């Protein structure tokens, strides 16, 4: 930023087009599922999702969940293009969301009155996979989440608008 004039960050016209953390490139290119999982968690935190919880690494379980306003999402990341292997897991995630709360590290996170979704975070294309008892299961591309991050940098997007954007991701 040595080429920018003093106070450049206050002037939107002189702001660089994209200010991406270096790990965005890794998210797009890595073949290491643990990196993809970890950096997806950090990207979600960067969006402004503060009530996010990461599960310990165990095959067959979700990577984490978050609650944002009146929305609860269990998310799972995968580098695989074939999501049919996740069918049983998706059913288990939906069963978890049917309950009134999620137990995490000795406390309960209430989900009463919340809209519930399951996200399978991939490098694929956005699509609705299915709906089970009002719980929407979606494939959410990592690029879509990165786009939301960039939009928040350049536009005035409050929490209510962000919640609407998050609900629509993958649809």
N, C-alpha and C positions, 0 to 999 in steps of 0.2 A: 504494500500500500504506500510505498515511499513516493510513488509518482502522483498520488492524489493530493490535492490541496488541503490545507488545514480545515477541519470541519466538514470534510466531504460526506461524512456519515449523516449529517443533518440535512443535506440536500438530496432529495430523492432522485433528481435528474442525473446526478453524478455517481449514484450508487451502482456498484458492479451488478451486472445482470443476475448472477447467481453467486450466492455465498454458501457453498455446500461444505459440510464437514468432510474430511478426507475418507471417512468410512463409507460414504455413499458409493464410491467407486467399488469398494470391496463387496458391498451388498449386491451390486450388479454383476460381479465377475467371479466371486468365490465359488469353489467346489466343496468347501468345508462347511458342513451343516451347522456346526457349533458357532462359527463366525456369523453365519446367516441368522441364526437364532439370537445371538447376543446383540448384534447390531440392529436387528428389527426391534428389540426391546428398547434400545437407546433412541432409535428414530421415533418410536411412539412417545417416549418421554419428551423428546424435543418438540413434538406437536403441542405439548401443554397438557398431556394426560398425566396427572400427578398420582392418581390412585391406581397404580399399575403394579401388579404382583407377578413375579417370575417364579415358576415352579422349578424345583430341583430337576436336574437332567435324569429322566427315566424314559426309556423307549415305550411308546404306546400311550403316553400321557401328553396333555396339552403343554405348551411352552409357558403359558401364563394367561392371565385375565386382567381386564381393567374395567373400572366403573368410571363413567364420565357423565355427569348430570344424571339423566334418567335412562342411561344406556349401559348395558353390561355386555362385554364381549369376552368369550374364551377364544384365544387364538393359538394356532399351531403353525409352525413354519415348515416348509419342505422345499427341497431343491428338485424333487421328482416331478415329472410332468404327468405321471399316472396317479390320479387321486383315488382310484378305485380301492387301493390298499388302505385308504383311510376311512372306509365306510363304517367299520365297527367303532373306530375311535370317534367319528363324528356322532354316531348314535349315543356313545357314552358322554360326550360333551353336552349334547342336548339334554340327556337325563340329569346331568349336574345342574343345568340352567333351569330345569323344571322345579327345582327346590326353591325355598324362600331365601336361602343364603348359601354362600360358599365358605367353607372352613379353610383358613389359611394361617399357618404359624400360630395356632392357639387362639385365634379370634375368628369371628364370623363377620363376613361382609354381606349385608342385607341386599337383596335384589327385588324386594317387594315393589310392585308398581313400575318396574323398569322394562324397557324394551330390550330383548335379548337376542344376541347374534353369535354365531360361530364363524370365525374367519380362518380360512386356510390361506396363509400368506405365501405367495409363490412369485415366480418370475413370469407367469403366464398371462392370461387375459382375464379381465373382470367378468364374472358371471355368477348368477345365483345357482347354486348346486341343488338345493332342495329346501323345503320348509317342513318342520316337524312341530306340530302343536303350537304354531305361532312363532317358533324360533327359526329365524332365517339363517341358512348356512350358505356362505359365499366364498368364492375364490377372490382374494384381494391381492392384486399385483403390488409388489414392492414399489414399482414406479408410480403407482397411483398415490401411495402414502407419501413418497418423496414430493410429488406434485402438490399435495396439501401443505407440506412443510414450506415449499417455495411460495405458495399463495399467501400463507400467513405472514411471511416476511414482507411481502409487497402490498398487501391489502389489509384493511381493517376488518379482521374476522374475530368477532367475540366468541364467547363460549357457546351461546345458543346456536349461532351460525355454524360453528365448528361441529357441534353435535349433529346438526342436519347433514353436513358434508360427510361425516363419519358414517352415519346411518345409510347414506346413499352409496358409499364405496362398494365396489364389486357388483352393483346392480346393473 
